[in-house]
Amino acid sequence: MKAIEVKTGMKIPWDARYSLSLLILFSSIILLCNGQDYGMPGEDGGGGAEPPPEMAHCNGIFMSYNFGSREREYPHVKNVTAQSWAFKATAMIVNGGREELKGWQMFIGFRHKELIVSATGAAPMDGDYPLDASNGTTFVGSPNTDLKTSIETAGDFTQISTNIEITGTLFGVAKGVTPMPRTIKLTNDGWECPAAKRKGGSMNVCCKRNPKFKNKIGLKTKFAPRRYGDLNIVYDVLQSFDSNYLAQVTIDNDSPLGRLDRWNLTWEWTRGEFINTMRGAYTHKKDPSECLYSKAGQYYKDLDFSQVMNCQKKPAISDLPPEKKDDNVTGKLPFCCKNGTLLPPLMDPSKARSMFQLQVFKLPPDQNRTALYPPQHWKIDGVLNPQYKCGPPVRVDPSQFPDSSGLPAITYAIVSWQVVCNITKPKAQAARCCVSFSAFYNNSAIPCNTCACGCNDIDTDTCNADRNPLLLPPDALLVPFENRTLKARAWAKQNHMPMPKKLPCPDNCGVSINWHVNTDYRNGWTARLTVFNWREFAFEDWFVAVEMGRSGPGYENVYSFNGTRVPPNNRTVLFQGLPGMNYLVGQVNGTNPLRDPAVPGKQQSVISFTKKNINGLNIPQGDGFPTKLFFNGEECALPKHFPKKSSGHRRGISVLMSLVFATIAAFALMMD
């Protein structure tokens, strides 16, 4: 065969050239066949990650958790259970099935007192960072709330999966032990997950549709279905321009016992936005310098920032007072201007909603009308109300409104997000109201718990924050705590009760409620409810909700309040003031302020119960006392004990003494 000459002067035989050509062709075929549906790492559409090998046999929703690393945090302590560690982990959720997964929810069962500091690609449903995840937490997509299928995206891994980079702190794990969650699972309705498989620092699970699950009949939604909690907030974009948009915020109170007074709403802008104008609400701070020296000031050079409402990253927003309702600039908006009052729908449906609008200016790179993002990390609170924990904003189908022209047409928002907030149970010594117990069969009243509403603002060197409160004469509940010491000492001496050198600290609650068992007879019993307001301001449209346990169905009547049973179990009764008496005034000075103690605002009524069809009720042993009590939606701290017949019951002692005296007298007469 002839040889082929090349420029180097080297000659390659024909058979070698033929072999080399086949090798190049074969290599090209291998490279083409080696392409993956999901893209190679780092390629466009690959999302920077390959499908995990464990997913090969999963035709449902695949989830994994991989522990990364941990470092010992300060302070360094010898106690292993008290030592904190900074950790990093990665979670993944992939849709390997045939149907789109809307509004995915991934539960990670943390169990090492984890405190989640941040997570990319997702947001926790249970609140804001830093988040206590000791009992696990559920992550939802942010911003990618839905997972499409591989079929409809041609295998685009970025659209069918989400990576979650988790950073946090954990406690109580010795060196060499890999701290793994108890479980991982999908919590969306209609999905079943077996026990997760674990190997070393990794665990994974494949969840599949429950064939027996039937979807609730309802309209199909393009985005995640709307969820309903105690408080539901919707962020609607009504108008959109390149540099700004008009949004409307609607707050609905859907809890039968929830309430807000003088609500304060905060959130966090994550893309440099600022509020130009507002209608129906206002921000607490208006500082033009914050705008001028920010990125907003550098970009909007011709804007008069002295007229801008707020440039804070975390603005504090409140409702307007009623006198602003008809203001042409800030008012004239439905459901606004109620001084921040949100009542339960059971009391007044018209006062269960608040609404305001705001004009939001955007910064590059969001200078186009379709670049719309909601604020994050929502929080809402009131003066003396339940504590709410809000989840992240979730994209939902656009809200519908009646057409402003009056025609029978429907107008849609451009885009809508929903934030769901739920009431949390107050922690110990963190309530805002408290309860005292008393009864006709016991001379002593059991006052509110020590530090029931916290002792952070007092000097605990002068009182004992850990000691149970002292028993008091019932009239001592009518005076402020600082005026009870003499009464408590005299009562202890009179009833031969020990008196500690260091007295218990006060309850520090702005509102206290006394529950007094008034009578107890064969067919029924009565109680007296007294509400004390130790604050200097009044409560309008106040209410008290009492959960009674076994005796609840026996509720008959209340004589100075309005009483309404709360469905579905009817064991809870909601009491509110009668028309003209729905105002709980604040504390005022005594007749002689130098001598007389301050006088609290007070409302009182007797409540009657029947024992009919309720067997085995024992009023003194606890059936006559609330299992839970709420003031304006806030769960109040209950005493740890009930008044007992055998303890401090003067009439019980007097009967015994009467028998003794009668016996002595009879014996004396016989001797005479």
C-alpha positions in Angstrom: 0.0 0.0 0.0 1.0 3.6 -0.6 1.9 5.7 2.3 0.4 9.1 2.9 2.6 12.1 3.3 2.0 14.7 5.9 3.7 18.1 6.5 5.8 16.8 9.2 7.5 14.6 6.7 6.1 11.5 8.6 4.3 8.9 6.4 1.2 7.1 7.8 0.4 3.7 6.2 -3.1 3.4 4.6 -4.2 0.7 7.1 -3.2 2.9 10.0 -5.1 5.8 8.5 -8.2 3.6 8.1 -7.9 2.4 11.7 -7.5 6.0 13.0 -10.6 7.1 11.1 -12.7 4.3 12.5 -11.4 5.2 16.0 -12.4 8.9 15.6 -15.8 7.9 14.3 -16.4 5.4 17.1 -15.4 8.0 19.7 -17.8 10.5 18.2 -20.7 7.9 18.4 -19.8 7.2 22.1 -19.9 10.9 22.9 -23.2 11.3 21.2 -24.8 8.3 22.9 -23.4 9.4 26.3 -25.6 12.4 26.5 -28.1 12.3 29.3 -31.8 13.5 29.4 -31.0 15.8 32.3 -27.8 17.4 31.0 -24.3 17.1 32.2 -23.1 18.9 35.3 -22.8 22.6 34.7 -24.5 22.5 31.3 -27.6 24.6 30.5 -30.7 22.8 31.7 -28.7 20.5 33.9 -29.2 22.6 37.0 -25.6 22.0 38.0 -26.4 18.5 39.2 -27.1 15.0 37.9 -30.0 12.8 39.0 -28.8 10.7 42.0 -28.3 7.0 41.2 -30.9 6.0 43.7 -33.5 7.7 41.6 -33.2 5.2 38.8 -36.1 3.0 40.0 -38.3 5.8 41.3 -41.3 6.7 39.2 -42.8 9.0 41.8 -41.4 11.8 43.9 -37.8 11.2 44.9 -36.4 12.9 48.0 -33.0 12.8 49.6 -31.1 14.3 52.5 -27.3 14.4 52.6 -25.4 15.5 55.7 -22.4 17.7 54.6 -20.3 18.8 57.5 -20.3 20.3 61.0 -18.0 22.5 63.1 -17.9 23.0 66.8 -19.4 26.4 67.8 -18.6 28.7 70.7 -18.9 28.4 73.6 -17.0 25.2 74.0 -18.4 23.2 76.8 -17.7 19.7 78.3 -21.3 18.7 78.4 -22.0 16.9 75.1 -25.7 17.6 75.2 -25.1 21.3 75.6 -22.4 21.7 72.9 -23.6 23.4 69.7 -22.4 22.6 66.2 -22.7 24.5 63.0 -23.8 22.1 60.2 -24.5 22.1 56.5 -26.7 19.7 54.7 -28.4 19.3 51.3 -31.9 18.1 50.5 -33.3 17.3 47.1 -36.8 16.7 45.7 -37.3 15.4 42.1 -40.5 14.7 40.2 -39.9 11.4 38.5 -43.6 10.8 37.8 -46.1 11.5 35.1 -48.0 14.4 36.8 -47.0 17.8 37.9 -46.6 18.3 41.7 -48.1 21.6 42.7 -47.1 23.4 45.9 -44.6 20.7 47.0 -44.1 20.2 50.8 -41.1 18.3 52.1 -41.0 17.4 55.7 -37.6 16.8 57.3 -37.8 15.2 60.8 -35.0 16.9 62.6 -34.3 15.5 66.1 -31.2 17.1 67.4 -32.6 20.5 68.6 -31.8 21.9 65.1 -32.0 25.7 64.6 -32.3 26.4 60.9 -30.5 29.6 60.0 -30.9 29.6 56.2 -32.1 27.4 53.3 -31.7 28.2 49.6 -34.4 27.1 47.1 -37.0 26.7 49.8 -38.7 28.3 52.7 -40.0 26.8 56.0 -43.8 26.7 56.4 -43.5 27.0 60.2 -42.1 30.5 60.4 -39.0 32.7 59.8 -35.3 32.2 60.3 -33.7 31.4 62.7 -36.3 28.6 63.0 -36.6 26.1 65.8 -36.8 22.8 64.0 -36.4 20.5 67.1 -39.5 18.5 66.1 -38.9 18.8 62.4 -40.1 21.3 59.8 -41.7 21.4 56.4 -40.1 23.2 53.5 -42.0 24.6 50.5 -40.6 25.8 47.2 -39.4 29.3 47.0 -39.4 30.5 44.3 -40.0 27.2 42.5 -43.3 26.1 44.2 -44.2 23.5 41.6 -42.3 20.6 40.0 -43.1 19.8 36.4 -42.6 16.4 34.8 -39.7 15.2 32.7 -42.1 14.6 29.8 -43.4 18.1 29.5 -40.0 19.7 29.9 -37.9 17.4 27.7 -36.0 16.3 30.8 -35.0 19.8 32.1 -33.7 18.9 35.5 -34.1 22.6 36.7 -37.8 22.4 36.2 -38.5 19.0 37.7 -36.2 19.3 40.8 -35.1 21.6 43.6 -31.9 21.6 45.6 -32.1 22.9 49.2 -28.8 24.0 50.8 -29.4 24.0 54.6 -27.3 25.8 57.2 -28.0 25.7 60.9 -27.0 24.7 64.4 -27.6 21.4 66.2 -27.0 20.2 69.8 -26.1 17.1 71.7 -24.3 14.9 69.2 -20.9 13.4 70.1 -17.9 13.5 67.8 -17.9 10.8 65.2 -21.7 10.5 65.1 -23.5 11.6 62.0 -26.6 13.6 63.0 -29.4 12.5 60.6 -33.1 13.3 60.6 -35.6 10.7 61.9 -37.4 10.7 58.5 -38.1 12.6 55.3 -41.4 12.5 53.5 -43.8 14.4 51.2 -46.8 15.9 53.0 -48.9 16.8 50.0 -52.4 15.2 50.1 -52.7 11.9 48.3 -49.1 10.8 48.5 -47.6 7.9 50.5 -44.0 7.5 51.5 -42.4 4.4 52.9 -39.7 4.5 55.6 -36.6 6.4 54.2 -33.5 4.3 53.4 -30.4 5.4 55.1 -26.7 4.7 54.4 -24.1 6.7 56.3 -24.8 10.4 56.0 -27.4 10.0 53.3 -31.1 9.0 53.2 -33.6 8.9 50.4 -37.2 7.9 49.8 -39.5 7.4 46.8 -43.1 8.6 47.4 -46.0 7.5 45.2 -49.6 8.4 44.6 -52.2 6.7 46.8 -54.5 5.0 44.3 -57.4 5.1 46.8 -57.1 8.9 47.4 -59.8 10.9 45.8 -59.2 14.6 45.2 -61.7 17.0 46.7 -64.1 18.1 44.1 -63.3 21.7 43.1 -61.9 23.9 40.4 -58.5 23.0 39.0 -55.9 25.6 39.7 -52.9 26.6 37.6 -50.9 27.3 40.8 -50.9 25.9 44.3 -54.4 25.7 45.8 -55.2 28.2 48.4 -54.8 27.1 52.0 -56.6 28.4 55.0 -55.2 29.1 58.5 -56.1 31.3 61.4 -55.0 34.4 59.5 -54.8 34.5 55.7 -53.0 37.3 53.9 -53.2 37.8 50.1 -50.7 40.0 48.2 -52.3 41.0 44.8 -50.6 42.9 42.1 -53.3 45.1 40.4 -51.3 47.2 38.0 -47.7 46.7 36.7 -45.3 49.0 34.9 -41.6 48.7 34.0 -40.4 50.5 37.1 -43.2 50.1 39.6 -46.4 48.3 40.4 -49.6 48.7 42.5 -50.3 46.0 45.1 -53.2 45.3 47.4 -52.8 43.5 50.7 -55.9 41.8 52.2 -55.9 40.3 55.7 -58.7 37.9 56.7 -59.2 36.6 60.2 -60.7 33.1 59.8 -60.2 31.9 63.3 -63.3 31.6 65.6 -61.1 32.8 68.5 -58.4 34.8 66.8 -58.2 38.5 67.0 -55.8 41.5 66.4 -55.8 44.9 68.0 -53.7 47.7 66.5 -52.0 45.2 64.2 -48.5 45.7 63.1 -47.3 44.0 59.9 -43.7 43.6 58.8 -42.0 41.9 55.9 -38.6 42.0 54.1 -37.9 43.4 50.6 -35.3 41.1 49.0 -34.7 42.9 45.7 -34.2 46.5 46.8 -37.9 47.6 46.5 -39.3 50.6 48.3 -42.8 51.9 49.1 -43.6 55.2 47.3 -47.2 55.7 48.4 -49.9 53.9 50.5 -53.6 54.0 50.9 -55.4 52.5 53.8 -52.3 52.1 56.0 -49.1 53.8 56.9 -45.5 53.0 57.8 -44.1 53.9 61.2 -41.0 55.5 59.8 -40.5 58.0 57.0 -36.9 59.0 56.6 -35.8 60.4 53.2 -32.1 60.0 54.0 -32.5 56.2 54.0 -33.7 56.5 50.4 -31.1 59.0 49.2 -28.1 57.0 50.4 -29.4 53.7 49.2 -29.3 52.0 45.7 -32.8 53.5 45.2 -31.3 57.0 45.5 -28.5 56.2 43.1 -30.9 54.9 40.4 -33.9 57.3 40.8 -31.9 60.5 40.7 -34.9 62.7 39.7 -37.3 61.4 42.3 -38.3 63.6 45.2 -37.6 61.2 48.1 -39.1 63.6 50.7 -42.5 62.4 49.4 -41.7 58.7 49.4 -43.5 56.7 52.1 -40.7 54.3 53.2 -37.3 52.9 52.0 -36.7 50.5 54.8 -35.8 46.9 54.0 -38.2 45.8 56.8 -41.0 48.3 57.0 -43.4 48.3 59.9 -47.0 48.9 58.7 -50.2 49.7 60.6 -53.8 50.4 59.9 -55.2 53.9 59.8 -57.5 55.3 62.4 -61.3 55.6 61.6 -61.1 59.4 61.0 -58.9 58.8 57.9 -61.5 56.6 56.3 -62.9 59.3 54.0 -59.5 61.0 53.3 -59.2 61.5 49.5 -55.4 60.6 49.5 -55.0 57.9 52.2 -58.5 56.6 52.7 -61.6 55.6 50.7 -60.7 51.9 50.6 -63.0 49.1 51.7 -62.2 47.4 55.0 -59.5 50.0 55.9 -59.1 52.4 58.7 -60.3 50.5 61.8 -57.3 51.3 63.9 -55.9 47.8 63.3 -58.9 45.8 64.8 -59.6 42.4 63.4 -62.4 40.6 65.1 -63.4 36.9 64.8 -66.1 36.4 62.1 -68.3 34.9 64.9 -68.5 38.3 66.5 -68.7 40.6 63.4 -67.9 39.4 59.9 -67.6 43.0 58.6 -64.7 43.6 61.1 -62.9 40.4 60.2 -61.0 41.8 57.2 -58.4 44.6 56.7 -57.1 46.0 53.4 -54.6 48.5 52.1 -52.8 49.3 48.9 -49.2 50.4 48.1 -47.2 51.6 45.1 -43.9 49.7 45.0 -40.9 50.9 43.0 -38.4 48.3 41.7 -34.6 48.4 41.0 -32.6 46.7 38.2 -32.5 44.0 37.0 -36.3 44.0 37.5 -37.1 46.9 35.2 -39.8 45.2 33.2 -43.5 44.8 34.0 -43.4 41.0 34.3 -40.6 41.0 36.9 -42.8 40.7 40.0 -41.7 39.3 43.4 -43.5 39.4 46.7 -41.8 40.5 49.9 -40.6 37.7 52.2 -40.5 36.9 56.0 -44.0 38.1 57.0 -44.8 38.8 60.6 -47.9 40.2 62.2 -48.7 41.1 65.8 -51.1 43.0 68.0 -51.3 44.7 71.4 -52.7 41.9 73.5 -53.4 39.2 71.0 -52.4 35.7 70.0 -48.9 35.1 68.7 -49.0 34.3 65.0 -46.4 32.4 63.0 -46.5 33.1 59.2 -45.4 30.9 56.4 -43.7 32.1 53.1 -45.7 33.7 50.3 -47.0 31.0 47.9 -48.1 31.7 44.4 -51.8 31.1 43.9 -54.3 31.7 41.1 -55.0 35.4 40.6 -57.7 36.9 42.9 -61.0 37.8 41.5 -62.8 41.2 42.0 -66.1 42.7 40.9 -65.6 45.0 38.0 -65.3 48.6 39.1 -67.7 49.8 36.3 -70.6 48.0 38.0 -71.2 45.6 35.1 -71.7 41.9 35.8 -68.0 41.1 35.0 -65.0 39.8 36.9 -61.6 41.5 37.1 -58.5 39.5 37.9 -55.3 40.4 39.6 -52.2 40.2 37.5 -50.5 37.9 40.0 -51.3 36.8 43.6 -49.5 35.3 46.5 -50.9 33.9 49.7 -49.4 34.0 53.2 -50.9 31.7 55.9 -50.4 32.6 59.6 -51.4 30.3 62.4 -51.8 31.0 66.2 -49.1 29.5 68.3 -49.4 28.4 71.9 -47.6 30.9 74.2 -44.5 29.5 75.9 -44.2 29.3 79.7 -43.9 32.8 81.2 -44.7 34.4 77.8 -48.5 34.8 78.0 -50.1 38.2 78.0 -53.0 37.5 80.3 -53.6 35.2 83.3 -56.3 33.5 85.3 -57.0 33.2 89.0 -59.3 30.6 90.6 -61.5 30.9 93.7 -64.6 29.0 95.0 -67.4 29.3 97.5 -66.1 26.3 99.4 -62.6 27.7 100.0 -61.7 30.9 101.7 -58.5 31.4 99.8 -58.1 32.5 96.2 -55.4 31.0 94.0 -53.8 34.1 92.2 -52.2 34.1 88.8 -49.0 32.2 88.3 -45.7 33.8 89.3 -44.2 35.5 86.2 -47.1 34.3 84.1 -46.4 37.1 81.6 -42.7 37.1 82.1 -40.2 38.6 84.6 -37.7 40.1 82.1 -38.4 43.7 83.1 -38.2 43.3 86.9 -35.4 42.8 89.4 -35.6 39.2 90.4 -33.1 39.8 93.2 -35.9 41.3 95.2 -38.5 38.5 94.5 -38.5 34.8 93.8 -39.4 34.0 90.1 -39.6 30.2 90.8 -41.9 30.2 93.8 -45.6 29.4 93.6 -47.8 32.4 94.3 -49.2 32.9 97.8 -52.8 32.2 98.6 -54.7 35.4 99.1 -58.1 36.6 100.5 -60.4 37.1 97.5 -60.6 40.8 97.9 -56.8 41.1 97.4 -57.5 40.3 93.7 -59.1 43.7 93.3 -55.9 45.7 94.0 -52.6 45.9 92.1 -49.9 43.4 93.0 -47.7 46.0 94.8 -50.6 46.6 97.2 -51.1 42.9 98.1 -48.1 42.3 100.3 -49.7 43.4 103.6 -52.9 41.5 102.8 -50.9 38.4 101.9 -48.9 38.5 105.2 -52.0 39.0 107.3 -53.8 36.2 105.5 -50.9 33.8 106.0 -50.7 34.6 109.7 -54.5 34.2 110.1 -54.5 30.8 108.4 -51.2 29.6 109.9 -49.5 29.3 106.5 -45.7 29.7 106.1 -44.5 33.0 104.8 -41.2 33.0 102.8 -38.6 35.6 103.4 -38.3 36.2 99.6 -41.8 36.7 98.2 -42.9 35.4 94.8 -42.6 37.8 91.9 -45.7 39.3 90.3 -47.5 37.9 87.3 -46.8 41.1 85.2 -49.9 40.6 83.1 -51.9 43.5 81.7 -55.2 41.6 81.9 -56.2 39.1 84.6 -59.4 37.1 84.8 -60.9 35.5 87.9 -63.0 32.4 87.6 -65.1 31.8 90.8 -67.2 28.7 91.4 -70.3 30.3 92.9 -72.7 27.4 93.7 -72.8 23.7 93.3 -76.1 21.8 93.7 -77.7 18.6 92.5 -79.0 19.7 89.1 -76.4 22.4 88.2 -73.9 24.9 89.2 -72.9 28.5 88.6 -69.7 30.5 88.2 -68.7 34.1 88.2 -66.3 35.5 85.6 -64.5 38.8 86.3 -62.2 40.5 83.8 -59.6 43.0 85.1 -57.8 45.5 82.9 -54.5 46.7 84.5 -53.5 48.6 81.4 -54.0 52.4 81.0 -55.8 52.0 77.7 -59.2 50.5 77.0 -60.3 47.4 75.0 -63.2 48.0 72.6 -65.3 45.0 71.5 -63.4 42.7 74.0 -64.3 39.0 74.3 -63.4 36.1 76.6 -63.6 32.5 75.3 -63.8 29.7 77.9 -63.2 26.0 77.1 -64.9 23.9 79.8 -64.1 20.3 79.0 -66.6 17.8 80.3 -69.0 20.4 81.8 -69.0 22.5 78.6 -72.1 21.0 77.0 -74.0 22.0 80.2 -73.7 25.7 79.5 -77.1 27.4 80.0 -76.9 31.2 80.3 -74.9 34.2 81.0 -76.6 37.2 82.6 -74.5 40.4 82.0 -72.7 39.3 78.8 -73.6 37.9 75.4 -72.7 34.2 75.2 -72.2 32.1 72.0 -71.2 28.5 71.7 -68.3 27.9 69.4 -68.7 25.0 67.0 -68.0 22.2 66.3 -67.8 20.6 69.8 -69.7 23.3 71.7 -67.5 22.9 74.7 -66.2 26.5 74.2 -68.3 29.5 74.9 -67.5 33.0 73.7 -68.5 35.9 76.0 -68.7 39.5 74.9 -70.1 42.7 76.3 -73.7 43.7 75.7 -74.4 46.6 73.5 -73.1 49.7 75.3 -71.0 47.5 77.6 -68.4 46.3 75.0 -65.8 48.7 76.3 -63.4 47.5 79.0 -61.9 50.7 80.4 -58.3 51.0 81.5 -56.9 51.3 85.0 -57.5 54.6 86.8 -56.1 56.2 90.0 -57.8 55.7 93.3 -60.0 58.3 95.0 -56.9 59.6 96.8 -53.8 58.6 94.7 -51.4 59.2 97.6 -53.3 56.7 99.7 -55.7 54.6 97.7 -54.5 51.9 95.2 -55.2 52.2 91.5 -58.5 50.7 90.3 -58.6 48.4 87.3 -61.2 48.4 84.6 -63.7 45.6 85.4 -66.5 43.6 83.8 -68.3 40.8 85.6 -71.1 38.3 85.0 -72.6 35.1 86.5 -72.8 32.0 84.3 -75.1 29.1 84.8 -74.6 25.4 83.9 -76.8 22.3 84.1 -75.7 18.8 85.0 -78.4 17.2 83.0 -77.2 14.3 80.8 -73.7 14.7 82.1 -72.8 11.9 84.5 -70.1 12.0 87.1 -69.3 15.7 87.2 -67.2 16.7 90.2 -67.1 20.5 90.3 -64.4 20.9 93.1 -62.1 18.3 91.5 -61.7 20.3 88.3 -64.9 20.0 86.3 -66.0 23.4 87.4 -62.9 25.2 86.1 -61.8 26.1 82.5 -59.3 23.9 80.7 -58.4 26.9 78.5 -59.3 30.5 78.6 -58.7 33.2 76.0 -58.9 37.0 76.2 -59.1 38.7 72.8 -57.8 35.5 71.2 -54.7 35.3 73.5 -54.5 32.1 75.5 -54.2 33.0 79.1 -52.0 31.3 81.7 -54.0 29.1 84.0 -53.2 28.3 87.7 -51.5 24.9 88.4 -54.0 24.0 91.1 -57.7 24.1 91.9 -59.2 25.3 95.2 -59.9 22.3 97.3 -62.6 21.6 99.9 -60.1 20.1 102.3 -57.7 23.1 102.2 -58.5 26.3 103.9 -62.3 25.7 104.0 -63.4 27.6 107.0 -66.9 26.2 107.0 -65.5 22.6 107.0 -63.4 23.5 110.0 -66.3 25.2 111.8 -68.5 22.2 111.5 -65.9 20.0 113.1 -65.3 22.6 115.9 -69.1 23.0 116.4 -69.3 19.2 117.0 -66.4 19.4 119.5 -67.9 22.4 121.3 -71.3 20.8 121.3 -69.8 17.6 122.9 -68.0 19.6 125.5 -71.1 21.7 126.3 -73.2 18.6 126.6 -70.7 16.9 128.9 -70.5 20.1 131.0 -74.3 20.1 131.4 -74.3 16.5 132.4 -71.7 17.2 135.0 -73.9 20.0 136.4 
